[in-house]
Amino acid sequence: MLEVARYRNGMAMLAGAVNVITTDGPRGKAGFTATAVCTVTDQPPTLLVCMNRSSYAHPFFVDNGVLCVNLLSAGQQDLSGVFSNREISMEARFASTECSVLETGSPVFADALVSFDCRIAQIEEIGSHTIFFCEVVEMQQSEPKPGLVYFNRSYHHLGAAGGAA
């Protein structure tokens, strides 16, 4: 089997859009930063989100059965840090940004490039992680602006038209 450190070093070369995944429902409100998000199909519109099962927020997502993928802009880099910092309470995390809701009630970030409001349709467990297959029920999109990606263990900005900023 491939060594974990070697695998992680290789995966650091895979650029990923920076997202904050949010939920709210019977279990309560929670959110975390993730790059492990991708499209599955457009018929029906479905994406997947990967989350470590040991995360404090994990049971919130499983029990609520809904989530919102908030794709962050370059100007929201600090927000990524807030939602990945285990020392910051969920209440303080959500107090740091303006939120609204769409159909599922999951928090939608006002300044996100795009927010995909989803119902969790299927859950699979692989190794240390849970894969949430999520049907997109609503979407909110802002005006184009530079995006935020994570590559080689640091943040980078992408221009609104796709070029480097």
ChimeraX attribute file (.defattr): number of C-alpha atoms within 10 A of each C-alpha:
attribute: neighborCount
match mode: 1-to-1
recipient: residues
	/A:1	3
	/A:2	6
	/A:3	7
	/A:4	9
	/A:5	9
	/A:6	10
	/A:7	10
	/A:8	10
	/A:9	12
	/A:10	11
	/A:11	14
	/A:12	15
	/A:13	12
	/A:14	12
	/A:15	16
	/A:16	18
	/A:17	21
	/A:18	26
	/A:19	29
	/A:20	24
	/A:21	27
	/A:22	26
	/A:23	28
	/A:24	22
	/A:25	17
	/A:26	9
	/A:27	14
	/A:28	15
	/A:29	19
	/A:30	26
	/A:31	26
	/A:32	23
	/A:33	22
	/A:34	22
	/A:35	19
	/A:36	14
	/A:37	21
	/A:38	14
	/A:39	12
	/A:40	14
	/A:41	11
	/A:42	10
	/A:43	7
	/A:44	11
	/A:45	15
	/A:46	20
	/A:47	20
	/A:48	21
	/A:49	22
	/A:50	20
	/A:51	23
	/A:52	15
	/A:53	16
	/A:54	11
	/A:55	12
	/A:56	12
	/A:57	19
	/A:58	17
	/A:59	15
	/A:60	22
	/A:61	23
	/A:62	16
	/A:63	14
	/A:64	20
	/A:65	22
	/A:66	25
	/A:67	31
	/A:68	31
	/A:69	31
	/A:70	27
	/A:71	26
	/A:72	25
	/A:73	27
	/A:74	21
	/A:75	14
	/A:76	18
	/A:77	17
	/A:78	10
	/A:79	19
	/A:80	20
	/A:81	15
	/A:82	21
	/A:83	25
	/A:84	15
	/A:85	14
	/A:86	12
	/A:87	8
	/A:88	12
	/A:89	13
	/A:90	18
	/A:91	10
	/A:92	11
	/A:93	19
	/A:94	19
	/A:95	10
	/A:96	12
	/A:97	13
	/A:98	11
	/A:99	14
	/A:100	10
	/A:101	15
	/A:102	17
	/A:103	12
	/A:104	20
	/A:105	18
	/A:106	28
	/A:107	25
	/A:108	27
	/A:109	23
	/A:110	17
	/A:111	19
	/A:112	24
	/A:113	22
	/A:114	21
	/A:115	26
	/A:116	25
	/A:117	28
	/A:118	27
	/A:119	22
	/A:120	22
	/A:121	14
	/A:122	12
	/A:123	15
	/A:124	10
	/A:125	13
	/A:126	10
	/A:127	7
	/A:128	10
	/A:129	16
	/A:130	18
	/A:131	19
	/A:132	24
	/A:133	22
	/A:134	27
	/A:135	24
	/A:136	23
	/A:137	16
	/A:138	15
	/A:139	16
	/A:140	16
	/A:141	14
	/A:142	12
	/A:143	9
	/A:144	12
	/A:145	16
	/A:146	20
	/A:147	25
	/A:148	24
	/A:149	21
	/A:150	18
	/A:151	15
	/A:152	13
	/A:153	12
	/A:154	9
	/A:155	16
	/A:156	19
	/A:157	19
	/A:158	17
	/A:159	15
	/A:160	15
	/A:161	11
	/A:162	11
	/A:163	9
	/A:164	11
	/A:165	12
